[in-house]
Amino acid sequence: MYGLDGRIAIVTGAAGGIGRAIAVRLAREGCDVGIFDLDEAGAHATAERVRAEGRRAAVALGSVARRAEVMGGTATLTGALGPIDVLVNNAGILRTSPFMETTEQAWRDVFAVNVDGTFHFCQAVLPGMMKRARGAIVNMSSWAGKKSVPNHAAYSASKFAVIGLTQSIALETAGRGIRVNAVCPGIIADTQMRVDAEAANRAQGLPDLETRAKTVPLCRAGSPEEVAGVVAFLVSDEAAYMTGQAINITGGLWMS
Ligand SMILES: NC(=O)c1ccc[n+]([C@@H]2O[C@H](COP(=O)([O-])OP(=O)(O)OC[C@H]3O[C@@H](n4cnc5c(N)ncnc54)[C@H](O)[C@@H]3O)[C@@H](O)[C@H]2O)c1
């Protein structure tokens, strides 16, 4: 346990998958949690899980890609819970296609959520964090943000961008009580994105999850809870000397 008692967190994309696991883990560590997502039913289900851990929860609905909704959602969650100590920019989307079949719309959609969303939310919470000289941010990249694979041009480029954004904000906020890191999960099972990715792989005749999991040094896919544990560590004081890092959570699939 990392002892986050009394801290207030926002987790984006927390209506399911990895984001829900992060919200629940942060609550277990003592955080009150604000959930920002497009999916109303999923967001409220996560809020119930947070309350079941004995912590306060609040929901704001909107798209991370729309700046006004991010600013409004941040104000709603701050009003309900208090000043934000922890931000996890988890919301993300995946579109796969051969590069020459990638439409401009798909390219822009992926960047709007994965990159612009992270940009908007960091700008929404950082003024409060800077004023209080206290805060921790974790941005969701991917191992595809360090090494690409075929048919992932937009996704991979967006996740490389998240690492660059993380490093730049970390440098500008270092020494002001704020740390900014990224995580780079590998193959994480039990999420909607994984279900969609596996369907796309099947359609393209690529190896299935079971076959690819065997190529992972730890011989299996990871779980959302295993990503959440690393995020909880990174936002805690145990990681007080870490900023600007991009931490692999890949079962050894990627090592640099
Ligand atoms: N599953 C994996 O194998 C894997 C691996 C590496 C990185 N990731 C990253 O982890 C993050 C979470 O992915 P997941 O696998 O849990 O996916 P998921 O599809 O299960 O969950 C994504 C969540 O984000 C929300 N969301 C999507 N677009 C949004 C928007 N515009 N505004 C607000 N919320 C939005 C969805 O409603 C959903 O609740 C993503 O950033 C993804 O790129 C996932």
The ligand as an ORCA input file, in Angstrom:
! r2SCAN-3c Opt
* xyz 0 1
  N      -5.570     -2.579    -23.194
  C      -4.309     -2.541    -23.575
  O      -3.723     -3.549    -23.969
  C      -3.537     -1.229    -23.513
  C      -2.154     -1.285    -23.728
  C      -1.421     -0.108    -23.686
  C      -2.050      1.095    -23.407
  N      -3.391      1.123    -23.199
  C      -3.990      2.436    -22.914
  O      -4.713      2.386    -21.695
  C      -5.776      3.344    -21.719
  C      -7.068      2.662    -21.317
  O      -7.351      1.650    -22.278
  P      -8.299      0.389    -22.003
  O      -7.617     -0.768    -22.611
  O      -8.758      0.369    -20.597
  O      -9.495      0.798    -23.006
  P     -11.079      0.839    -22.832
  O     -11.587      1.105    -24.208
  O     -11.550     -0.359    -22.103
  O     -11.312      2.112    -21.907
  C     -11.141      3.427    -22.386
  C     -12.027      4.372    -21.586
  O     -11.821      5.696    -22.116
  C     -13.079      6.289    -22.358
  N     -12.957      7.261    -23.428
  C     -12.703      7.023    -24.744
  N     -12.701      8.171    -25.422
  C     -12.941      9.163    -24.530
  C     -13.059     10.570    -24.633
  N     -12.955     11.203    -25.811
  N     -13.297     11.288    -23.501
  C     -13.442     10.661    -22.298
  N     -13.344      9.336    -22.154
  C     -13.104      8.589    -23.257
  C     -14.001      5.132    -22.715
  O     -15.379      5.475    -22.550
  C     -13.525      4.064    -21.734
  O     -14.162      4.187    -20.479
  C      -5.774      3.927    -23.126
  O      -5.099      5.180    -23.133
  C      -4.988      2.907    -23.932
  O      -4.387      3.482    -25.074
  C      -4.161     -0.004    -23.250
*
